[in-house]
Amino acid sequence: MLAAWDGRFGNRPTTVKDAIRFAETAGTDATAQALADAIDEVAGERGRPNSRILGRWIERQVGRRHGGRWFVRGRMLNGYGTWAIEREPRRPAESNPLKPTKPTDVRSDGDDEAPSNAGQVGLVDASGFPAAEPPRYADEPSAVGPATEVF
């Protein structure tokens, strides 16, 4: 139902009556046929769609996401409720915060020194942990000064 409704009406607020009228009068159009089949499956009663059943069914589906789409309640139009489809926004792959960046190993200025971000992927060093110094004990000599007592 979501795909068929979205294919015909998209995010334009539409009454159940208008959706049924379109599905019944559009003929051999593939979008109209898909919408007619969906309406008949949900609200078909004795060979005709029941607008009250369809409206209540859509009302229960408001906010339920399926395939990145969901029904939302629109404004009132001549005393009747309207329904529209909302879609999740599509993000380009480059702006995906969960996708790690690739390390850069080549510098364009010809400098032999490794770039400052070499070996890093995303925000974490490639090893996964920062470099740690080994623990110092009181009986080991220190390069800084005399050994201090450890409590």
Sequence and secondary structure as in RCSB ss.txt:
>XXXX:A:sequence
MLAAWDGRFGNRPTTVKDAIRFAETAGTDATAQALADAIDEVAGERGRPNSRILGRWIERQVGRRHGGRWFVRGR
MLNGYGTWAIEREPRRPAESNPLKPTKPTDVRSDGDDEAPSNAGQVGLVDASGFPAAEPPRYADEPSAVGPATEV
F
>XXXX:A:secstr
 HHHHHHHTTTS B HHHHHHHHHHSTT HHHHHHHHHHHHHHEETTEE HHHHHHHHHHHBT  BTTEEEEE  
 BTTB  EEEEE     GGG TTS        TT   S  TTTTEETTEETTSS        TTS  SSSS    
 
